Amino acid sequence: MNRNQQTLQNWNLLAQTYQDKFMEMDLYNATYDQFCNAITKDNAWILELGCGPGNITKYLLEQKPNYSILATDTAPSMIALGKINVPKAQFQLLDVRDMLALNQTFDAILGGFVVPYLNPIETEQFIADSFEMLNQNGVLYFSCIEKEKNYSETQTSSDGKITMEVNYHEASYLLESLQKNNFQLLSFFRIDYPKPNGISDIHLVIIAQKTN
């Protein structure tokens, strides 16, 4: 089993636990509000990547009921929960690495903590693919865990049964990649995310706009 297959299997197993932990979390709500403020269309067509159980989709539609959202994830169990939690949205199985296969364009693209499961090369491709799939003045939102140098580590679930490789990313190359792909930076957040060991991670949230 390769790394991507293992990650998919793990997310299938973790879906309910993830929902219990994050469905009502409001730590990032201000960043979602900023994302909505950057979108000029009241009836925007939005692609969400790595939607999980629909926690972000649910929040967006509560704030902007006229949005239409295609929420995607690699894990069937996440899609199943999303359909229950947000019946108004559309849900579809999709790996972010295959996003161009949708053969559609969108007014905005959102990837809430998809990038931690992409290496730097895959992340740069995600940014390039997002540019191709965004309509004029389209908005891109993504988040990740910041470290000064790019590296990955294996993290273990709270019950000790599941391990998963997580990639950390450096802000400088992300911003350079956005510029190279003709995105204008709109908002940049650093959020302290407390961990059980008492040490916080720094979570980056980046919102950018397609410039041509």
WOFENUR-V451089 format. One record per residue. PHI is phi in whole degrees, -180 to 180 (999 if undefined). Layout:
# WOFENUR-V451089
{{PHI} {PHI}}
This chain:
# WOFENUR-V451089
{{999} {-82} {-61} {-67} {-66} {-65} {-62} {-60} {-60} {-64} {-65} {-60} {-74} {-94} {-55} {-66} {-62} {-62} {-61} {-61} {-85} {-114} {-60} {-108} {-68} {-113} {-60} {-106} {-60} {-64} {-74} {-66} {-62} {-64} {-58} {-63} {-64} {-80} {-86} {-86} {-91} {-68} {-111} {-60} {-102} {-120} {-105} {-109} {-108} {65} {-72} {58} {-83} {93} {-64} {-73} {-55} {-60} {-64} {-60} {-73} {-69} {-83} {-132} {-62} {-84} {-67} {-114} {-126} {-100} {-101} {-127} {-159} {-84} {-99} {-58} {-67} {-67} {-60} {-62} {-67} {-60} {-63} {-75} {-74} {-136} {-63} {-75} {-83} {-97} {-127} {-154} {-70} {-165} {-92} {-55} {-67} {-112} {-63} {-64} {-65} {-65} {54} {-136} {-119} {-137} {-80} {-158} {-130} {-130} {-127} {-80} {57} {-86} {-59} {-61} {-108} {-120} {-81} {-57} {-65} {-65} {-66} {-64} {-68} {-59} {-65} {-63} {-65} {-62} {-59} {-64} {-97} {-94} {-71} {-55} {64} {-65} {-114} {-117} {-126} {-151} {-139} {-161} {-104} {-96} {-139} {-65} {-124} {-71} {-159} {-126} {-147} {-92} {-109} {-117} {-64} {-61} {-89} {78} {-95} {-126} {-117} {-151} {-81} {-122} {-98} {-102} {-134} {-96} {-61} {-61} {-74} {-65} {-67} {-64} {-66} {-61} {-63} {-61} {-98} {63} {-105} {-102} {-69} {-103} {-146} {-142} {-119} {-117} {-120} {-75} {-115} {-69} {-113} {-58} {-80} {88} {-104} {-89} {-89} {-101} {-99} {-94} {-126} {-123} {-123} {-139} {-126} {-65} {-103} {-157}}
